[in-house]
Amino acid sequence: MLCGRLAREAKIETLEKHDIYAGNNIFGEALFLRLPLPPSWELAPGVSRPEVSATHERRSRSWVVSGSAWFVVHQPEQKWALELALHLRPWRKSTAQLEGGEISIAGHPARLAWRTRRRGLPWNRHDVTFMTIDFACPLSERRIQLEFSGWCPEIGFQEMLQAMRELSCH
């Protein structure tokens, strides 16, 4: 049975790095990634446990190569919250290059997409913003997708986007 674990480390250049792990008794722990957050933001577990289909060892570390995890990042002072969905898949050389790499994440070209969806019950529907970051990490041989969603104002999404440039994936 898989269980999630969060490990908070000391601030590094005003960002706090959070190691996102999953593990079980047979395969041990494997790292999803190291998530940077501004110091005013906090990380909390999501509604379900991480799901891991495959891991591998690269550069003397065990990595989740296929799996998903869900978290909530929130800023208590502003009362902002965003859901974070992580989706990792094996990297394929044929899909390594993203067309129109708009931003750089962890030194890799990445695609950034924004969209809005209507959510809620028919009599109380509201718009929810989604910010999706998708990139390939050839060093850990994974394709990584981070999806932030919520009612947070644009400045909150921009803080997350700026922090994600310092993400560690290998």
C-alpha positions in Angstrom: 0.0 0.0 0.0 1.4 3.4 -1.0 1.5 6.3 1.4 2.6 9.9 0.9 5.3 11.8 2.9 6.3 15.4 2.8 9.7 16.6 4.0 10.2 20.3 4.5 13.8 21.5 4.2 15.4 24.9 5.1 14.7 27.9 2.9 16.9 28.1 -0.2 17.0 31.6 -1.7 13.7 32.6 -0.1 11.9 29.5 -1.4 11.1 26.5 0.8 11.9 23.2 -0.9 9.5 20.3 -0.2 10.5 16.8 -1.2 7.4 14.9 -2.5 7.8 11.2 -1.9 5.7 8.1 -2.2 6.6 4.7 -0.9 5.6 1.2 0.1 7.1 -1.7 2.1 8.4 -3.6 -0.9 10.0 -0.9 -3.1 10.8 1.7 -0.5 10.6 5.4 -1.1 10.7 7.1 -4.5 10.9 10.9 -5.1 8.3 12.6 -7.3 10.2 15.9 -7.3 11.4 18.8 -5.0 8.7 21.4 -5.0 9.7 25.1 -4.3 7.2 27.3 -2.5 7.4 30.9 -1.4 7.8 31.1 2.4 4.2 32.4 2.9 2.7 29.4 1.2 2.1 26.0 2.8 1.8 22.5 1.4 -0.9 20.0 2.6 -1.9 16.5 1.5 -4.7 16.3 -1.0 -7.8 14.2 -0.9 -6.2 11.0 -1.9 -2.8 9.2 -1.5 -0.2 9.2 -4.3 -0.5 6.5 -6.9 2.7 5.0 -8.2 2.8 2.5 -11.1 6.6 2.5 -11.7 9.9 3.7 -10.3 13.5 3.6 -11.5 16.9 4.6 -10.2 18.8 7.4 -11.9 21.8 9.3 -10.6 21.8 7.2 -7.4 18.2 8.2 -6.5 14.9 6.3 -6.8 12.4 8.3 -8.8 8.7 7.9 -9.5 8.6 7.5 -13.3 4.8 6.8 -13.6 2.4 8.0 -11.0 0.1 10.8 -9.7 -0.2 12.8 -6.5 -2.5 15.5 -5.2 -1.8 18.3 -2.8 -3.1 21.7 -1.7 -0.9 24.7 -1.6 -2.3 27.6 0.4 -1.4 31.0 1.6 -3.1 31.4 5.0 -2.7 35.2 5.4 -4.5 35.9 2.1 -6.8 32.9 2.4 -5.8 31.6 -1.0 -5.7 28.0 -1.9 -4.8 26.0 -5.0 -5.1 22.3 -5.7 -2.0 20.8 -7.2 -2.1 17.6 -9.3 1.2 16.0 -10.3 1.2 13.5 -13.2 4.4 11.7 -14.2 4.9 9.5 -17.2 7.9 7.8 -18.8 9.8 10.1 -21.1 9.9 9.0 -24.8 12.7 10.4 -27.0 10.2 10.9 -29.8 8.2 13.3 -27.5 11.1 14.9 -25.8 10.8 18.3 -27.5 7.8 20.5 -26.8 6.7 22.8 -29.6 6.8 26.4 -28.6 8.5 26.0 -25.3 7.2 29.2 -23.7 8.9 29.0 -20.3 11.8 27.3 -18.6 11.3 24.9 -15.6 14.3 23.4 -13.9 16.4 24.3 -17.0 14.0 22.4 -19.3 11.7 24.0 -22.0 8.2 23.8 -20.8 4.7 24.4 -22.1 2.3 26.6 -20.1 -1.4 26.4 -20.6 -4.3 28.4 -19.0 -7.9 27.5 -19.1 -11.1 28.1 -17.1 -13.9 25.6 -16.4 -17.3 26.0 -14.8 -17.6 23.9 -11.6 -20.2 23.4 -8.9 -23.9 22.5 -8.7 -26.2 23.9 -11.4 -27.6 26.6 -9.1 -24.2 27.6 -7.8 -21.7 27.3 -10.6 -18.5 29.3 -10.7 -15.3 29.6 -12.8 -12.2 27.8 -11.7 -8.8 28.7 -13.2 -6.3 26.0 -14.3 -2.6 26.6 -14.9 -0.8 23.5 -16.4 2.9 23.2 -16.7 4.2 20.3 -18.9 7.8 19.4 -19.6 10.2 16.6 -20.2 13.2 15.8 -18.0 15.7 13.7 -20.0 18.0 13.3 -17.0 15.4 11.5 -14.9 13.7 10.1 -18.1 10.3 11.4 -17.2 7.5 13.7 -18.5 6.2 15.9 -15.7 2.9 17.7 -15.6 1.9 20.1 -12.7 -1.7 21.4 -12.7 -2.7 24.2 -10.3 -6.4 25.0 -10.0 -8.6 27.1 -7.8 -10.3 30.4 -7.2 -7.0 32.1 -6.3 -6.5 35.6 -7.8 -4.0 35.9 -10.7 -1.2 37.1 -8.4 -1.3 33.8 -6.5 -1.0 31.8 -9.7 1.9 34.1 -10.8 3.7 33.5 -7.5 3.4 29.7 -8.1 4.6 30.0 -11.7 7.6 32.0 -10.5 8.4 29.5 -7.8 8.1 26.5 -10.2 11.0 27.8 -12.2 13.2 26.6 -9.3 11.7 23.1 -9.2 14.1 20.2 -8.9 13.3 17.2 -11.1 16.7 15.4 -11.3 
